Amino acid sequence: MPSRLGALAALVTALLTLSGAVFAGDRPVHVLTVRGAIGVATALYIERGIRQAEAEDSALAVIALDTPGGLVTSTRAIIQTILEAKVPVAVYVSPAGAQAASAGTYILYASHVAAMAPGSNMGAATPVSLGMPGLPGSTEPEKKSDPSDPNASKDKPAASGSTMERKILNDATAYMRSLAQLRHRNADWAEKAVREAATLTAEEAKKEQVIEVIARDLDDLLTQIDGRKVTVGNREVTLSTKGASIKSLDADWREKLIQVLTDPNIAYILMLGGIYGIIFEFWSPGFVLPGIIGGICLLLGLTALAVLPVNYGGLALMLLGIALMVAEAFTPNVMALGIGGLVSFVAGSIFLYDSAGNGFAVHVSWPLILGAAAASLVFFLTVLGIAMRARRRRVVSGREEMIGSRGTVVAWEGGEGRVKTHGEVWRARGAATLDPGTDIRVVGIDGLTLVVEPAASA
């Protein structure tokens, strides 16, 4: 009897194991594809994809990555999503020739499984800070010790960069090391990638224990990691991915729209288009369309700027430049206003985005800055100039055109009479006593009666 019970228990255990294996094999693998710079839209896309993988009890979520870097805030959001995920997450640098540079290296280190395709590379995780020496957030030249200085220490390395930059560098180093220690990867090379911008090929990364797998394609990756044990949260999970069905998740329309709007160059164009459209509507009311388009563009541009690292000093310089060029349209003989506005506009465009602390250089491209500056100068000196001259031009039709016109008195008695102007005879009144044939000038209209005065007194 005990032997029968033991055999029955063994059979039940085998059936449960088999059913569990079949169930595991039926669980899908969700694949997210990230190409290009890491931004707000990328963070939203990865969070949605991992949440969907959790909801569908996915065996694995794979992030196929090819990026030159990205915003530090978005990178940290992605890493936090991976660390809090309830399903294993693999980051696969693919296809061949792809890169996981800068922010991509951080994301690769945060994954449960790190993999690369042959011919890909990773590293160069030093935070980027653009600017000019001496300005806030700028990169200062390395300070070398003076050999002739007797107080200089031979053992102490020379400090380089500003205090803020050293803080950013140390914070990034500690962050990378913490991820390496969490995933039991090479922490020393992680620090080297941050401090020295070191890079590795796929083969070198495998040798340095930075990644676990080199896979030709996705199927090869799933085959190699099948049976691998990873820690997800506080539990150990055995991956069952060989032969699993693949479910690709694409970015939705909202994420694609955010990706376009948060491009630094697109945001810059939208903001300028909005400002110019509204200015033109104010100076030439009645067109309506420039005002509507300008308002929409301005709101979209401001929405994009809300999620980009904006340097408000640069934004103030841009607005000052626009104001000076508007003033030049009012006073076209004062060239200093136009030149000053152009210089201020270009300087503001250069420093519009604050890249300090970001793993990816956020800036407006030089050709776009120069093109926008030239277009702005033409817009304010020609288009607005034409609009201003049109406003000052004498009215040539309608009721208002009668004001200032000249004519002659046909008949007059007691401050009232009839005058002839524009080939028509009008009723008229005036304070002076006028004789027939006297030249007059129209100074006002009261209903269908003209208010006139002698032309000699005009």
Buried (B, 14 or more C-beta within 10 A) or exposed (E): EEEEEEEEEEEEEEEEEEEEEEEBBEBBBBBBBBEEBBBBBBBBBBBBBBBBBBEEEBBBBBBBBBBBBBBBBBBBBBBEBBBEBBBBBBBBBBBEEBBBBBBBBBBBBBBBBBBBBBBBBBBBBBBBBBBEEEEEBBBBEEEEBEEEEEEEEEEEEEEBBBEBBEEBBEBBBEBBBBBBEEBEBBBEBBBBBBBEBBBBBBEBBBEBBBBBBBBEEBBBBBBBBBEBEBEBEEEEBEBBBEEBEBBEBEBEEEBEEBBEBBBBBBBBBBBBBBBBBBBBBEBBEEEEEBBEBBBBBBEBBBBBBEBBBBBEBBBEBBBBBBBBBBBBBEEEEEEEBBBBBBBBBBBBBBBBBBBBBBBBBBBBEEEBBEEBBEEBBEBBBEBBBEBBEEEEEEEEEEEEEBBEEBBBBBEBEEEEBBBBBEEEEBEBBBEEEBEEEBBBBBBEBEEEEBBBBBBEEE
